[in-house]
């Protein structure tokens, strides 16, 4: 009987350890930039071509260097031409041989806020539709897309849509600088609400400033499934590719 109680106690301890709240040393938010062609100001030699990952690398658009870097930094952007027509872009991969970055054209009717990208398993990558305030960018060597985290600090935050945050966020993206960081760096996607603006509902609680720590925990798969279904989360594309290792953070082509 004592042995049985000891075993049960051990199992209980293991479960408890799995639910221990951990601390991320650096929080942050990131958004999808809206770049208006009429607002861009640069000379022709400062313009950079945006190459498509499809169609032999055809040129999708030209951006000033400042806006190009902004789109690269955020991972996605929307370009609005002089007629008000919009085209969504998502950074896709870097081809080292060609020394060129490639982008995917986003179907804004299907994914209003662009794609996130991450690891499904050790040989498969996938992309998902990002959901403002409910998807998060993490270290892809630590978390897979679709994993769900609970962040107590988010509970009760009222969004501009009127929705009150329940604290659950879905892993849907990663950043080059996060590879190998473990739990050190995480960023919550905020749609088109830029950091440190009134529109950004997380600015008031300090999440727009890197360096703020917060408590979080990984939820059970049963709860994760419930959260994914509630938010309409799904993988929209997959491809076979071993995940890149630190020191070579770009994907050199996709299959």
C-alpha positions in Angstrom: 0.0 0.0 0.0 2.8 2.4 0.9 4.5 1.6 -2.4 1.3 2.3 -4.3 0.9 5.6 -2.6 4.5 6.4 -3.4 4.0 5.7 -7.1 0.8 7.7 -7.2 2.6 10.5 -5.5 5.4 10.4 -8.0 2.9 10.5 -10.9 1.2 13.5 -9.3 4.5 15.3 -9.0 5.3 14.7 -12.6 1.9 16.1 -13.7 2.4 19.1 -11.3 5.8 19.8 -12.8 4.3 19.8 -16.3 1.9 22.6 -15.2 4.5 24.7 -13.4 4.4 28.3 -14.6 7.6 29.4 -16.4 8.8 32.9 -17.0 9.6 34.5 -20.4 12.4 37.0 -20.0 11.4 39.1 -23.0 7.8 39.8 -24.1 6.8 41.8 -27.1 4.3 42.4 -29.8 4.6 42.5 -33.6 2.2 43.7 -36.2 1.4 43.6 -39.9 2.4 46.9 -41.6 0.2 48.6 -44.1 2.4 50.3 -46.6 0.8 53.0 -48.8 2.5 53.6 -52.2 1.6 57.3 -52.1 3.5 57.7 -48.8 6.8 56.1 -50.0 9.5 58.6 -50.7 12.8 57.5 -52.2 14.8 57.6 -55.4 14.7 54.8 -58.0 18.1 53.5 -56.9 16.7 53.1 -53.4 13.9 50.9 -54.5 14.0 47.1 -53.9 12.2 44.4 -55.9 9.9 42.1 -54.0 10.3 38.6 -55.6 7.6 36.0 -55.6 8.4 32.4 -54.4 6.3 31.2 -57.3 6.4 31.8 -61.1 10.2 31.7 -61.4 10.7 34.6 -59.0 8.7 37.2 -60.8 8.6 40.7 -59.3 5.5 41.4 -57.3 6.2 45.0 -56.4 8.9 47.6 -55.7 9.4 49.1 -52.2 11.6 51.8 -50.9 14.4 50.3 -48.8 12.8 51.5 -45.5 9.5 49.9 -46.3 11.1 46.7 -47.6 13.1 46.3 -44.3 9.9 47.0 -42.3 8.1 44.2 -44.2 11.0 41.9 -43.6 11.2 42.7 -39.9 7.5 42.1 -39.4 7.4 39.1 -41.6 4.4 40.3 -43.4 2.9 43.5 -44.8 0.1 44.9 -46.9 0.9 47.1 -49.9 -1.8 49.6 -50.9 -1.4 51.1 -54.4 -2.6 54.6 -55.5 -6.0 53.2 -56.4 -6.6 51.7 -52.9 -6.1 48.1 -54.1 -4.3 45.9 -51.5 -1.9 43.1 -51.8 -0.7 41.0 -48.9 2.9 39.8 -48.7 4.6 37.3 -46.4 8.3 36.7 -46.1 8.9 33.1 -47.3 12.6 32.2 -47.5 16.1 33.3 -48.4 18.0 31.6 -51.2 21.7 31.8 -50.3 22.9 30.9 -53.8 20.9 33.8 -55.4 21.4 36.0 -52.4 17.8 36.9 -52.6 14.7 36.9 -50.4 11.4 35.6 -51.6 7.9 36.4 -50.6 4.5 34.7 -50.8 1.5 36.6 -52.0 -1.2 36.4 -49.3 -4.9 35.7 -50.2 -6.3 38.4 -47.9 -9.8 36.9 -48.2 -8.6 33.7 -46.6 -5.9 35.1 -44.3 -6.7 38.7 -43.5 -3.5 39.2 -41.4 -1.1 37.1 -43.3 0.7 33.8 -42.5 2.6 32.6 -39.6 5.2 29.8 -40.1 6.6 27.2 -37.8 7.6 23.6 -37.1 5.0 20.8 -37.3 7.6 18.1 -36.6 11.3 17.6 -37.2 10.8 17.1 -41.0 7.7 19.3 -41.7 7.1 23.0 -41.7 3.7 24.6 -41.9 2.0 28.0 -42.3 -1.2 29.2 -40.6 -3.4 32.3 -40.6 -2.4 34.7 -37.9 -5.1 35.8 -35.5 -4.6 39.2 -33.8 -4.0 39.0 -30.1 -4.5 35.2 -30.0 -1.4 33.9 -31.8 2.2 34.1 -30.6 5.7 33.9 -32.1 8.1 31.6 -30.1 11.3 29.5 -30.4 10.4 26.8 -33.0 12.9 24.4 -31.5 10.9 24.5 -28.3 7.3 24.8 -29.5 5.3 23.5 -32.5 2.7 25.5 -34.3 -0.7 24.7 -32.7 0.7 24.5 -29.1 -1.3 26.6 -26.7 0.1 28.7 -23.9 -1.8 30.4 -21.0 -0.7 33.8 -19.9 -2.4 35.1 -16.8 -1.5 38.8 -17.5 -3.7 38.7 -20.7 -6.8 37.7 -18.8 -9.4 40.5 -18.8 -7.6 42.7 -21.4 -10.3 44.3 -23.6 -9.6 44.4 -27.3 -10.8 47.0 -29.8 -13.3 44.4 -31.1 -15.0 44.3 -27.7 -13.7 40.8 -27.0 -12.2 40.3 -23.6 -9.0 38.2 -23.7 -9.2 34.8 -22.0 -5.4 34.4 -21.6 -4.9 31.6 -24.2 -2.6 32.1 -27.1 -1.7 29.7 -30.0 1.9 29.2 -31.2 1.7 30.2 -34.9 4.9 31.8 -35.9 8.6 32.3 -35.1 11.3 34.9 -35.6 14.8 34.4 -36.8 16.3 35.7 -33.6 14.1 33.4 -31.5 15.7 30.2 -32.7 17.4 28.5 -29.8 16.2 31.0 -27.2 14.0 28.6 -25.4 11.5 30.5 -23.3 13.5 33.7 -23.4 11.7 35.5 -26.2 8.1 35.5 -27.2 5.9 38.0 -29.2 2.2 38.3 -29.5 0.8 39.2 -32.9 -1.5 42.3 -32.8 -2.8 42.6 -36.3 -2.3 46.1 -37.8 -2.1 47.6 -34.3 1.6 48.8 -34.0 3.5 48.6 -30.8 3.1 51.5 -28.3 0.0 53.0 -30.0 -3.4 53.5 -28.4 -4.9 50.9 -30.8 -2.6 48.3 -29.3 -4.5 46.8 -26.4 -1.3 45.2 -24.9 0.7 48.5 -24.7 -1.1 49.5 -21.5 0.2 46.3 -19.7 3.7 46.7 -21.0 3.8 43.9 -23.6 5.0 46.2 -26.3 8.3 46.7 -24.5 10.8 43.9 -24.9 12.2 43.0 -21.5 9.0 42.6 -19.6 8.8 39.2 -18.1 5.5 37.3 -17.7 4.4 34.0 -16.3 2.9 31.3 -18.7 2.3 27.6 -18.9 1.6 25.1 -21.6 -1.9 23.7 -21.5 -3.0 20.1 -22.0 -3.7 18.8 -25.6 -7.4 18.6 -24.7 -7.5 22.2 -23.7 -5.3 23.2 -26.7 -7.8 21.5 -29.1 -10.7 23.5 -27.5 -8.8 26.8 -27.9 -7.8 26.1 -31.5 -11.4 25.3 -32.4 -12.7 28.4 -30.7 -10.3 30.6 -32.6 -10.7 28.8 -35.9 -7.0 28.0 -36.0 -5.8 25.7 -38.8 -2.7 24.9 -40.8 -3.2 26.1 -44.4 0.0 24.8 -46.0 2.7 22.2 -45.3 6.0 21.2 -46.9 8.7 18.7 -46.1 11.7 20.4 -44.8 14.1 19.6 -41.9 14.0 22.5 -39.5 17.0 24.9 -39.8 19.5 25.1 -37.0 20.8 28.2 -35.3 23.5 29.9 -37.4 21.6 29.2 -40.7 18.1 30.6 -39.8 16.7 31.0 -43.3 15.0 28.3 -45.3 16.9 27.7 -48.5 14.0 26.8 -50.8 10.8 24.8 -50.2 9.5 21.6 -51.6 
